[in-house]
């Protein structure tokens, strides 16, 4: 049986590796470490299909080390100890790659500490989850965390071209890649998904010339979704559908996809964390209780565990789905960060500055500041933004009952200054 296309086209050196220029491009920090042969233990954090496993493999080749690999889904403490024992006997340098390290329990992660600390193994862990939450502090402190990004369109098109040339050479068939939009959309920035989809479409054609169009791709992928998803990408599609159902105010779809994840053995904390984020990003000040309930649910799920946590998750998912929605707070911080990037560190107005020393008081720090609680209604009209961006509106309250109240209050307080 031939290897999957994604495995066949796995890069054999850093020059063939696509994406992650900030890490492995010329003069990038990780590339320098790899080429010097002096790499730290590390956690590679990023979405699926962006090259975490491939990067670990290339590092081991560059170091000419023994390379061990474990998957946190089906490995335990016994497997970890067996690898450490082999690495100890072998001496020299050994790399242990652990895929989905966020799925390891605390005790499993504890079992790695000694070997990592003594340099018996160089650990490379891959995770799609924030390691600050999922990797124990003692292990995290012994590792560098490198963040991998989604592959951009240019990288995906290069990969598609490699796949086309390889399949033409292997099969002797001509491939006419007329359209690529559907393949790129299906991939979602995931190289493995892109290659799986391309291979599936190619294998479905018996003619000597294979023509690939968007319509054909969508038709074939829909008909063969289970085959296409054999590498486990369905996990990410279901969580995406779950979040979008809650955001779209459909409690029925939300609880359906929640059940899909629970029946599939998903970590309940993973689901609860997503709901906490959604409560701020998609509901925000339209219903501030959403964040309180979601946060409490995360604590309850952590404390109680399964199977009872399914009830808590169902309560929160349906509550959030039925809540009014607003992404105004989410948009506000995005606008503010963009403004900071464009304008830099603008001087804080003198009357807002802290004045802990006599000199600072003498040169005007804190002068003319109006203490809000000394004024009627606990409000004093004064300038809070730097002069250059005075009057900028970053928070635009949404069109819902609570935020309409906020807008009216801001209009009454600030009159025409912020044009609420």
C-alpha positions as CSV (number, residue, x, y, z in Angstrom):
1,X,0.0,0.0,0.0
2,X,1.5,3.3,-1.0
3,X,2.1,6.1,1.5
4,X,-0.3,9.0,1.7
5,X,0.7,12.0,-0.4
6,X,1.1,14.1,2.7
7,X,3.7,11.7,4.0
8,X,5.4,11.2,0.6
9,X,5.9,15.0,0.2
10,X,7.2,15.6,3.8
11,X,10.2,17.9,3.5
12,X,13.6,16.3,3.9
13,X,15.5,19.5,4.9
14,X,14.8,23.0,6.1
15,X,15.1,24.5,2.6
16,X,12.1,22.3,1.5
17,X,10.1,23.3,4.5
18,X,7.2,25.8,3.7
19,X,6.1,28.5,6.1
20,X,7.2,29.6,9.5
21,X,9.7,32.1,8.2
22,X,9.8,33.8,11.6
23,X,11.2,30.6,13.1
24,X,13.2,28.8,10.3
25,X,13.8,31.5,7.7
26,X,17.3,32.8,7.0
27,X,18.8,34.2,10.3
28,X,15.6,33.2,12.3
29,X,16.1,32.2,15.9
30,X,15.1,28.6,15.7
31,X,17.1,28.0,12.4
32,X,20.2,29.4,14.1
33,X,19.8,27.0,17.0
34,X,19.2,24.0,14.7
35,X,22.2,24.8,12.5
36,X,24.4,25.3,15.5
37,X,23.3,21.9,16.8
38,X,22.4,23.4,20.1
39,X,18.7,23.2,20.4
40,X,16.7,23.5,23.6
41,X,13.7,21.3,24.6
42,X,10.7,23.0,23.1
43,X,7.0,23.2,22.7
44,X,5.7,23.8,19.2
45,X,2.3,25.5,19.5
46,X,0.1,26.0,16.4
47,X,-3.0,24.9,14.5
48,X,-3.1,21.5,12.8
49,X,-1.2,20.8,9.5
50,X,1.3,23.7,9.7
51,X,4.4,21.5,10.1
52,X,5.0,20.7,13.8
53,X,5.7,17.0,13.3
54,X,7.8,17.8,10.2
55,X,9.9,20.4,12.0
56,X,10.6,18.0,14.8
57,X,11.8,15.4,12.3
58,X,14.0,17.9,10.5
59,X,15.6,18.9,13.8
60,X,16.4,15.3,14.6
61,X,18.0,14.8,11.2
62,X,20.0,18.0,11.5
63,X,21.3,16.8,14.9
64,X,21.9,13.3,13.7
65,X,20.2,12.1,16.9
66,X,18.1,9.1,17.8
67,X,14.5,10.1,17.2
68,X,11.7,8.7,19.3
69,X,8.1,9.6,18.8
70,X,5.1,9.1,21.0
71,X,1.4,10.2,20.7
72,X,-0.2,11.4,23.8
73,X,-3.5,9.8,22.7
74,X,-2.2,6.2,23.0
75,X,1.0,6.4,25.2
76,X,1.4,6.3,28.9
77,X,4.1,6.6,31.6
78,X,5.3,3.1,30.8
79,X,6.0,4.1,27.2
80,X,7.8,7.3,28.3
81,X,10.0,5.3,30.7
82,X,10.9,2.8,28.0
83,X,12.0,5.7,25.7
84,X,14.1,7.3,28.5
85,X,15.7,3.9,29.2
86,X,16.7,3.4,25.6
87,X,18.0,7.0,25.3
88,X,20.1,6.5,28.5
89,X,21.6,3.3,27.2
90,X,22.4,4.8,23.8
91,X,24.2,7.8,25.3
92,X,24.7,10.8,23.0
93,X,21.8,12.9,21.9
94,X,18.2,11.7,21.7
95,X,15.1,13.6,20.6
96,X,11.7,12.6,21.9
97,X,8.8,14.0,19.9
98,X,5.4,13.9,21.7
99,X,2.4,14.7,19.5
100,X,-0.6,16.4,21.2
101,X,1.3,16.8,24.5
102,X,-1.6,18.7,25.9
103,X,-3.4,15.4,26.2
104,X,-0.8,14.0,28.7
105,X,-1.9,14.0,32.3
106,X,0.1,15.7,35.0
107,X,1.7,12.4,36.1
108,X,2.7,11.6,32.5
109,X,4.3,15.0,32.1
110,X,6.0,14.7,35.5
111,X,7.7,11.5,34.3
112,X,9.5,13.5,31.6
113,X,11.0,16.1,34.0
114,X,14.1,14.2,35.2
115,X,15.2,13.1,31.7
116,X,14.7,16.6,30.3
117,X,16.6,18.3,33.2
118,X,19.5,15.9,32.9
119,X,19.7,16.2,29.1
120,X,19.0,12.6,28.5
121,X,16.4,13.6,26.0
122,X,15.7,16.8,24.1
123,X,11.9,17.1,24.3
124,X,9.9,18.4,21.4
125,X,6.2,18.6,22.2
126,X,3.5,19.6,19.7
127,X,0.2,21.1,20.7
128,X,-2.8,22.9,19.2
129,X,-3.6,24.2,22.7
130,X,-2.2,27.0,24.7
131,X,0.7,25.4,26.6
132,X,0.3,27.8,29.5
133,X,-2.9,26.0,30.4
134,X,-2.0,22.4,29.3
135,X,1.7,21.9,30.1
136,X,2.7,21.7,33.8
137,X,4.8,24.7,35.0
138,X,8.0,22.7,35.8
139,X,8.1,21.2,32.4
140,X,7.1,24.4,30.6
141,X,9.9,26.3,32.4
142,X,12.5,23.9,30.9
143,X,11.2,24.4,27.3
144,X,11.2,27.2,24.8
145,X,7.7,27.8,23.3
146,X,7.7,28.4,19.6
147,X,4.4,29.6,18.0
148,X,3.7,28.3,14.5
149,X,1.3,30.2,12.2
150,X,-1.3,29.1,9.6
151,X,0.3,28.6,6.2
152,X,-0.5,31.5,3.9
153,X,-1.9,31.3,0.4
154,X,1.5,31.5,-1.3
155,X,2.8,28.5,0.8
156,X,-0.3,26.4,0.0
157,X,0.0,27.1,-3.7
158,X,3.6,26.1,-3.7
159,X,2.6,22.9,-1.9
160,X,-0.1,22.3,-4.5
161,X,2.3,22.7,-7.3
162,X,4.7,20.1,-5.7
163,X,1.8,17.7,-5.3
164,X,0.8,18.2,-9.0
165,X,4.3,17.6,-10.3
166,X,4.7,14.5,-8.1
167,X,1.4,12.9,-9.1
168,X,2.1,13.6,-12.8
169,X,5.5,12.0,-12.6
170,X,4.2,9.0,-10.5
171,X,1.1,8.3,-12.6
172,X,2.2,9.5,-16.1
173,X,-1.1,11.4,-16.3
174,X,-1.5,15.1,-17.1
175,X,-3.1,17.2,-14.4
176,X,-4.9,20.4,-15.4
177,X,-5.4,22.4,-12.2
178,X,-8.0,24.8,-13.6
179,X,-9.1,26.2,-10.3
180,X,-7.8,26.0,-6.7
181,X,-10.2,28.1,-4.6
182,X,-12.1,25.1,-3.3
183,X,-8.9,23.2,-2.4
184,X,-7.5,26.2,-0.5
185,X,-10.8,26.8,1.3
186,X,-11.1,23.2,2.3
187,X,-7.5,23.2,3.6
188,X,-8.1,26.1,6.0
189,X,-4.4,26.7,6.1
190,X,-3.7,23.0,6.9
191,X,-1.1,21.4,4.5
192,X,-2.2,17.9,5.4
193,X,-5.9,18.7,4.6
194,X,-4.8,20.2,1.3
195,X,-2.8,17.2,0.2
196,X,-5.4,14.7,1.4
197,X,-8.1,16.6,-0.6
198,X,-5.9,16.9,-3.7
199,X,-5.0,13.2,-3.6
200,X,-8.7,12.2,-3.1
201,X,-9.8,14.2,-6.1
202,X,-6.9,12.8,-8.3
203,X,-7.6,9.2,-7.3
204,X,-11.3,9.6,-8.2
205,X,-10.4,10.3,-11.9
206,X,-9.8,7.4,-14.3
207,X,-9.0,9.5,-17.4
208,X,-5.5,10.0,-18.7
209,X,-5.9,13.7,-18.2
210,X,-7.2,14.9,-14.8
211,X,-9.0,18.2,-14.8
212,X,-9.5,19.8,-11.4
213,X,-12.2,22.4,-10.9
214,X,-13.8,23.9,-7.8
215,X,-17.1,22.2,-8.6
216,X,-15.5,18.8,-8.9
217,X,-13.5,19.3,-5.7
218,X,-16.5,20.2,-3.7
219,X,-18.6,17.3,-5.1
220,X,-15.9,14.7,-4.4
221,X,-15.0,15.9,-1.0
222,X,-18.6,16.0,0.2
223,X,-19.2,12.5,-1.1
224,X,-16.0,11.1,0.6
225,X,-16.0,13.2,3.8
226,X,-15.2,10.2,6.0
227,X,-12.3,9.1,3.9
228,X,-11.0,12.6,3.5
229,X,-11.1,13.0,7.3
230,X,-9.3,9.8,8.1
231,X,-6.4,11.7,9.7
232,X,-8.7,13.2,12.4
233,X,-9.3,16.7,11.0
234,X,-13.0,16.2,11.8
235,X,-12.2,17.2,15.4
236,X,-11.4,20.7,14.2
237,X,-14.5,20.9,12.0
238,X,-16.8,19.9,14.8
239,X,-15.5,22.4,17.3
240,X,-15.7,25.1,14.6
241,X,-19.4,24.1,13.9
242,X,-20.1,24.1,17.6
243,X,-18.7,27.7,18.1
244,X,-20.5,29.0,15.0
245,X,-23.8,27.5,16.2
246,X,-23.5,29.2,19.6
247,X,-22.5,32.4,17.9
248,X,-25.4,32.0,15.5
249,X,-27.9,31.6,18.4
250,X,-28.9,28.1,17.5
251,X,-29.1,26.1,20.8
252,X,-30.2,22.9,19.0
253,X,-27.2,22.8,16.7
254,X,-24.9,23.8,19.6
255,X,-26.0,20.9,21.8
256,X,-25.8,18.5,18.9
257,X,-22.2,19.4,18.2
258,X,-21.5,19.3,21.9
259,X,-22.8,15.8,22.0
260,X,-20.6,14.9,19.0
261,X,-17.5,16.1,20.9
262,X,-18.5,14.4,24.2
263,X,-19.2,11.0,22.4
264,X,-15.8,11.4,20.6
265,X,-14.0,11.6,24.0
266,X,-13.1,15.3,23.7
267,X,-11.5,16.9,26.8
268,X,-14.3,18.8,28.6
269,X,-11.9,21.6,29.6
270,X,-11.1,22.2,26.0
271,X,-14.8,22.8,25.3
272,X,-15.3,24.9,28.4
273,X,-12.3,27.1,27.5
274,X,-13.7,27.8,24.1
275,X,-17.0,28.8,25.7
276,X,-15.2,31.3,28.0
277,X,-13.6,32.9,25.0
278,X,-16.9,33.0,23.1
279,X,-18.7,34.6,26.0
280,X,-16.5,37.7,25.6
281,X,-15.8,37.7,21.9
282,X,-19.4,37.1,20.7
283,X,-21.7,38.1,23.6
284,X,-19.6,40.6,25.6
285,X,-21.6,43.5,27.1
286,X,-24.8,42.5,25.5
287,X,-25.0,40.0,28.4
288,X,-22.1,40.3,30.9
289,X,-23.5,37.4,32.9
290,X,-22.4,35.1,30.0
291,X,-18.7,35.5,30.9
292,X,-19.4,34.9,34.6
293,X,-21.4,31.7,33.9
294,X,-18.8,30.4,31.3
295,X,-15.9,31.1,33.7
296,X,-17.7,29.3,36.6
297,X,-18.5,26.4,34.2
298,X,-14.8,26.0,33.5
299,X,-14.1,25.8,37.2
300,X,-16.9,23.3,37.7
301,X,-15.9,21.1,34.8
302,X,-12.3,21.1,36.1
303,X,-13.5,20.1,39.6
304,X,-16.1,17.5,38.7
305,X,-14.9,15.8,35.5
306,X,-16.9,13.5,33.3
307,X,-19.6,12.2,32.8
308,X,-21.4,14.9,34.9
309,X,-19.6,17.8,33.2
310,X,-21.7,17.1,30.1
311,X,-24.7,18.6,32.0
312,X,-22.8,21.8,32.9
313,X,-21.5,22.2,29.4
314,X,-25.0,21.7,28.0
315,X,-26.4,24.4,30.3
316,X,-23.7,26.9,29.3
317,X,-23.8,26.2,25.6
318,X,-27.5,26.6,25.4
319,X,-27.5,29.7,27.6
320,X,-24.8,31.3,25.4
321,X,-26.6,30.4,22.3
322,X,-29.8,32.0,23.5
323,X,-28.0,35.2,24.7
324,X,-28.1,38.4,22.7
325,X,-24.8,38.9,20.8
326,X,-22.3,41.6,20.5
327,X,-18.7,41.6,19.3
328,X,-18.2,45.3,20.1
329,X,-15.6,44.6,22.9
330,X,-13.7,42.3,20.6
331,X,-13.7,44.9,17.8
332,X,-12.7,47.6,20.3
333,X,-9.5,45.9,21.4
334,X,-8.6,45.1,17.8
335,X,-9.0,48.8,16.8
336,X,-7.0,49.9,19.8
337,X,-4.1,47.6,19.1
338,X,-4.1,48.7,15.4
339,X,-4.0,52.3,16.5
340,X,-1.1,51.6,19.0
341,X,0.8,49.9,16.2
342,X,0.3,52.8,13.9
343,X,0.9,55.7,16.4
344,X,3.5,54.1,18.7
345,X,3.9,55.1,22.3
346,X,2.1,58.5,22.4
347,X,2.8,60.6,25.5
348,X,0.2,60.2,28.3
349,X,-1.4,63.6,29.1
350,X,0.4,65.3,32.1
351,X,-2.7,65.5,34.3
352,X,-3.1,61.6,34.1
353,X,0.5,60.8,35.0
354,X,1.5,59.4,38.4
355,X,3.6,61.8,40.5
356,X,5.4,59.8,43.2
357,X,8.3,62.2,43.5
358,X,8.6,65.9,44.4
359,X,10.3,66.7,41.0
360,X,7.4,65.1,39.1
361,X,4.9,67.2,41.0
362,X,6.9,70.3,40.3
363,X,7.0,69.7,36.5
364,X,3.2,69.3,36.3
365,X,2.6,65.5,36.7
366,X,-0.9,65.1,38.0
367,X,-1.8,68.8,37.7
368,X,-5.4,69.6,36.9
369,X,-6.5,66.0,37.2
370,X,-10.2,65.9,38.2
371,X,-11.1,63.1,40.6
372,X,-14.3,61.8,39.2
373,X,-15.9,61.0,42.6
374,X,-15.7,64.7,43.6
375,X,-18.1,65.7,40.9
376,X,-21.9,65.2,40.4
377,X,-22.7,61.8,39.0
378,X,-19.1,60.7,39.6
379,X,-18.1,62.2,36.3
380,X,-15.8,65.1,35.2
381,X,-15.4,66.2,31.6
382,X,-11.7,66.0,30.9
383,X,-9.2,64.5,28.3
384,X,-8.0,60.9,28.8
385,X,-6.5,60.1,25.4
386,X,-3.2,61.4,24.1
387,X,-3.6,64.7,22.2
388,X,-2.8,63.1,18.8
389,X,-5.8,60.7,19.0
390,X,-8.2,62.8,21.0
391,X,-11.8,62.0,20.2
392,X,-11.1,58.6,18.6
393,X,-14.0,56.1,19.0
394,X,-12.7,52.6,19.6
395,X,-15.7,51.1,21.5
396,X,-18.9,51.2,19.4
397,X,-21.7,49.7,21.5
398,X,-23.8,47.0,19.8
399,X,-27.5,47.2,18.9
400,X,-28.9,45.4,21.9
401,X,-30.8,46.4,25.0
402,X,-27.8,46.7,27.4
403,X,-25.4,48.3,25.0
404,X,-28.1,50.8,23.8
405,X,-28.2,51.9,27.5
406,X,-24.4,52.2,27.5
407,X,-24.5,54.3,24.3
408,X,-27.1,56.6,25.7
409,X,-25.1,57.0,28.9
410,X,-21.9,57.8,27.0
411,X,-23.8,60.3,24.8
412,X,-25.2,62.1,27.9
413,X,-21.7,62.2,29.5
414,X,-19.5,63.1,26.6
415,X,-22.0,65.1,24.5
416,X,-20.4,65.5,21.0
417,X,-16.9,64.6,22.0
418,X,-17.1,60.9,21.0
419,X,-20.2,61.2,18.7
420,X,-22.2,58.5,20.5
